[in-house]
Amino acid sequence: MKDIIKSFLDASRERIKNPLIGTFIISWIAINWRPIMILLFSDQKVENRIDYIITHYSSFQTYFLVPFIIALIYVIILPYFMWAVDELIRKSTIGRKNNLLKQTIYDYEGKHQIAIAESKLEDFKASYRDKADFNNQIKQLRNQLDEREESLQIQQMEIDQYEKELNEFKNSAKENNSELNISTLEKKFSEFEKTDLFDYFKDVGVSIRNNRNFPNGINEIIKEKFLMQEIVEEVVEENDFYYRFTTVGNYYWKRYVTNLRVEKRNNIKDDISPDDLPF
């Protein structure tokens, strides 16, 4: 029995959730509240209550037709009415916002025109206010330019005099240094001939001249000695690396090649062994 009642209540609850049925029940209660109150709270007997209700309140309109019409209006017609109201509200809101936007734009345009007019007025005032100052600055600049031109002329004369004296000094120093350098290099070459590096000078010189590099397999210590004594120097360019003689090295090599004798072999005409060539 409990299960039957529970299932009946569940089914009733689901039906009440239906918009049409729920609205119908609410409207029926709202219209027939008097007979309901008489049935529940009257002091008369139940039979008398029922007879009274049937006699005074029993009709098809109050029990079914009017609540049903109200339910249909609520479920079907009312949503369309609310939609129409929302549409009217939306249009009025959009219209108000457009008017506000137009008013704001109009205000900004007015402020923009005022700012342009004020800027032109300030420029107009500044043009007259600064005209006298500008003329004074031009006069001062002209005076400064004249003074600088006179100063430059004096400095140019002094520079010409200094250059003349410097050239004379360079020529005199060049004549003195040429004799001094040759004697100094000759003395150094004589000392170089007595060192152990001189034994490797032929191979190193030929390789530096022809390949711009030290001979293959040369001892690294010997290589470092040639570099440290500033006979050979490293050259590093953008995409290249090689070795070459320094000024001292070029003089040593010139002296070495000049003193070197190349013997002619009799069995081969005009043939010189590659080992005897200095380069």
C-alpha positions in Angstrom: 0.0 0.0 0.0 2.9 2.3 0.8 4.5 1.7 -2.5 1.2 2.5 -4.3 0.9 5.8 -2.4 4.5 6.6 -3.0 4.2 5.9 -6.7 1.0 8.0 -6.9 2.7 10.9 -5.1 5.8 10.7 -7.4 3.6 10.7 -10.5 1.6 13.6 -9.1 4.8 15.5 -8.4 6.0 15.0 -12.0 2.7 16.2 -13.4 2.7 19.3 -11.2 6.1 20.2 -12.6 4.5 20.5 -16.0 4.0 24.2 -16.7 0.4 23.8 -18.0 -0.8 21.5 -15.2 1.0 23.4 -12.4 -0.5 26.7 -13.7 -3.9 25.1 -14.0 -3.8 23.9 -10.4 -2.6 27.3 -9.1 -5.3 29.1 -11.0 -8.0 26.6 -9.9 -7.1 27.1 -6.3 -7.1 30.9 -6.7 -10.6 30.9 -8.3 -12.1 28.2 -5.9 -10.6 29.4 -2.7 -13.9 30.0 -1.1 -15.3 26.5 -1.4 -11.9 25.1 -0.4 -11.9 27.2 2.8 -15.6 26.2 3.5 -14.7 22.6 3.0 -11.7 22.7 5.3 -12.6 25.1 8.0 -16.4 25.3 8.3 -18.1 24.1 11.5 -20.9 22.3 9.6 -21.0 18.7 8.9 -19.1 17.4 5.9 -22.4 16.4 4.1 -23.7 20.0 4.7 -20.5 21.5 3.4 -20.5 19.4 0.3 -24.2 20.3 -0.4 -23.5 24.0 0.2 -20.6 23.9 -2.2 -22.5 22.1 -4.9 -25.4 24.5 -4.6 -23.5 27.8 -4.6 -20.1 27.1 -6.2 -20.5 24.1 -8.5 -20.1 25.2 -12.2 -18.1 24.1 -15.3 -16.6 27.6 -15.6 -15.2 27.8 -12.1 -14.0 24.1 -12.0 -12.4 23.9 -15.4 -12.9 26.5 -18.1 -11.6 29.6 -16.3 -8.6 27.9 -14.7 -7.8 26.3 -18.1 -8.0 29.6 -20.0 -5.7 31.2 -17.3 -3.2 28.4 -17.6 -3.2 28.7 -21.4 -2.7 32.5 -21.2 0.2 32.0 -18.7 2.0 29.2 -20.6 1.4 30.4 -24.2 0.5 34.0 -24.4 2.4 35.4 -21.5 5.9 34.4 -22.9 5.1 36.3 -26.1 4.0 39.3 -24.2 7.2 39.3 -22.1 9.2 38.8 -25.3 7.5 41.9 -26.8 8.2 43.8 -23.6 11.9 42.8 -23.6 12.1 43.8 -27.3 10.7 47.2 -26.5 13.0 47.6 -23.6 16.0 46.5 -25.7 15.2 49.0 -28.5 14.7 51.8 -26.0 18.0 50.9 -24.3 19.9 50.9 -27.6 18.3 54.2 -28.6 19.4 55.8 -25.3 22.9 54.5 -25.6 23.1 55.7 -29.2 22.0 59.2 -28.1 24.5 59.2 -25.3 27.3 58.1 -27.7 26.3 60.8 -30.2 26.3 63.4 -27.5 29.7 62.2 -26.2 31.2 62.3 -29.7 29.7 65.8 -30.3 31.3 66.9 -27.0 34.7 65.5 -28.0 34.5 67.2 -31.4 33.8 70.5 -29.8 36.7 70.1 -27.4 38.9 69.1 -30.3 37.9 72.3 -32.2 38.5 74.4 -29.1 42.0 72.8 -28.6 42.9 73.5 -32.3 41.8 77.1 -31.9 43.8 77.5 -28.7 46.9 76.0 -30.2 46.7 78.4 -33.2 46.2 81.3 -30.9 49.3 80.3 -28.8 51.3 79.8 -31.9 50.2 83.3 -33.2 51.2 84.9 -29.9 54.5 83.0 -29.7 55.4 84.1 -33.2 55.2 87.8 -32.2 56.6 87.2 -28.7 59.7 85.4 -29.9 60.4 87.5 -33.0 62.6 90.0 -31.1 64.4 87.3 -29.2 65.0 85.4 -32.5 66.5 88.5 -34.1 68.8 89.1 -31.1 69.9 85.5 -31.2 70.7 85.8 -35.0 72.8 88.9 -34.3 74.7 87.1 -31.5 75.3 84.1 -33.7 76.7 86.2 -36.5 79.1 87.9 -34.0 80.2 84.5 -32.7 80.7 83.3 -36.3 82.8 86.3 -37.1 84.9 85.7 -34.0 85.3 82.0 -34.8 86.4 82.7 -38.3 89.1 85.1 -37.1 90.2 82.5 -34.5 90.2 79.7 -37.2 92.3 81.8 -39.5 94.9 82.4 -36.7 94.8 78.7 -35.8 95.2 77.7 -39.4 98.3 79.9 -39.7 99.7 78.3 -36.5 98.9 74.8 -37.9 100.7 75.5 -41.2 103.7 76.7 -39.3 103.7 73.6 -37.1 103.3 71.3 -40.1 106.3 73.1 -41.8 108.4 72.6 -38.7 107.2 69.0 -38.3 108.1 68.1 -41.9 111.5 69.6 -41.4 112.0 67.6 -38.2 110.7 64.4 -39.9 113.1 64.8 -42.8 116.0 65.4 -40.4 115.0 62.4 -38.2 114.5 60.2 -41.3 118.0 60.9 -42.5 119.4 60.1 -39.0 117.3 57.0 -38.4 118.0 55.4 -41.8 121.7 55.2 -41.0 121.0 54.2 -37.4 118.4 51.5 -38.4 120.6 49.9 -41.0 123.6 49.7 -38.6 121.3 48.4 -35.8 119.7 45.7 -38.1 123.1 44.7 -39.4 124.3 44.2 -35.9 121.2 42.2 -35.0 121.6 40.0 -38.0 125.2 39.2 -37.1 124.0 38.2 -33.7 121.2 36.2 -35.2 123.6 34.2 -37.4 125.2 32.9 -34.2 121.9 31.6 -32.7 120.4 28.1 -33.1 117.4 29.7 -35.0 119.7 30.5 -37.9 119.9 26.8 -38.7 116.1 26.8 -39.3 116.0 30.1 -41.1 116.2 28.7 -44.6 113.3 26.3 -44.2 111.2 28.8 -42.3 111.9 31.6 -44.8 111.0 29.5 -47.8 107.8 28.4 -46.2 106.8 31.9 -45.1 107.5 33.4 -48.5 105.8 30.6 -50.5 103.0 29.4 -48.2 102.7 32.1 -45.6 103.0 29.5 -42.9 105.7 27.6 -41.0 107.0 24.3 -42.4 105.1 21.2 -41.5 106.5 19.4 -38.5 108.5 22.3 -37.2 109.1 22.3 -33.4 106.6 24.6 -31.7 109.4 26.0 -29.5 111.3 27.1 -32.6 108.1 28.6 -34.0 107.5 30.6 -30.7 111.1 31.9 -30.8 110.7 33.3 -34.3 107.5 35.0 -33.1 108.9 36.3 -29.8 112.0 37.7 -31.5 109.7 39.6 -33.8 111.2 38.0 -36.9 107.8 36.5 -38.0 104.4 37.9 -37.0 100.8 36.6 -37.1 98.3 38.3 -39.4 94.5 37.9 -38.6 92.1 39.2 -41.1 88.3 38.8 -41.5 88.4 35.3 -43.2 92.1 34.6 -43.2 95.0 33.8 -40.9 98.7 33.6 -42.0 102.3 34.4 -41.0 104.6 36.9 -42.6 108.0 38.5 -42.0 108.3 41.6 -39.9 110.5 44.5 -40.9 113.3 42.9 -39.1 112.5 39.5 -40.7 112.4 41.0 -44.2 115.9 42.5 -43.6 117.3 39.2 -42.3 115.8 37.3 -45.2 117.2 39.8 -47.7 120.7 39.5 -46.1 120.4 35.8 -46.1 119.4 35.4 -49.7 121.9 38.0 -50.9 124.8 36.0 -49.2 123.5 32.6 -50.4 125.4 31.0 -53.3 123.6 28.7 -55.7 125.9 26.2 -57.4 125.3 25.1 -61.0 125.3 21.3 -61.7 127.2 20.1 -64.7 125.1 17.0 -65.5 121.8 18.9 -65.8 121.8 22.1 -67.8 120.6 25.2 -66.0 118.9 23.0 -63.3 119.0 24.0 -59.7 117.9 21.7 -57.0 114.8 22.8 -55.2 116.5 22.2 -51.9 119.0 25.0 -52.7 116.4 27.6 -53.4 115.6 30.0 -50.7 112.0 30.5 -51.9 
